[in-house]
């Protein structure tokens, strides 16, 4: 391994370190997500810095451009492809999680809508029950009042009948008494007349 190649590899390793840290911090159990677009943008920025850094003289020597390109191409082939697959897997995992979360949210929405509909139906049933109960209570009150009125009418008619009966009986008794009185008076008159004839 030449001095130029070692220098280029060291630069690549140094520049890739913060990117690698982001990659290792991103995972299913982490809140941090390193997207494919962010990774590719960082890799392009790293490439530009690498070309600039590796172009500087090292111990009075410049790294030839072919060697710069060769080292970065080798790194790019190994590391970039490997980590791109990892990011794709993470993004696939995130999409799966998002799809599951979306399905769960839709299920919650459907459940909430069903519960709201059920609550509306129950409220309507309760309203109808109370309305029906109120009508029944009114009907019962009217029936009770009708029964009371009927009993009062019956009692009034009974009192009237009793009063008429008592009046008729009183009249009859008075008539009988009057007849008895007149009969007694007739007897006395006849006796008086008979007594006068004897004298």
HELIX and SHEET records of a PDB file:
HELIX    1   1 UNK A    3  UNK A   25  1                                  23    
HELIX    2   2 UNK A   36  UNK A   54  1                                  19    
HELIX    3   3 UNK A   65  UNK A   75  1                                  11    
HELIX    4   4 UNK A   76  UNK A   80  3                                   5    
HELIX    5   5 UNK A   81  UNK A  198  1                                 118    
END                                                                             
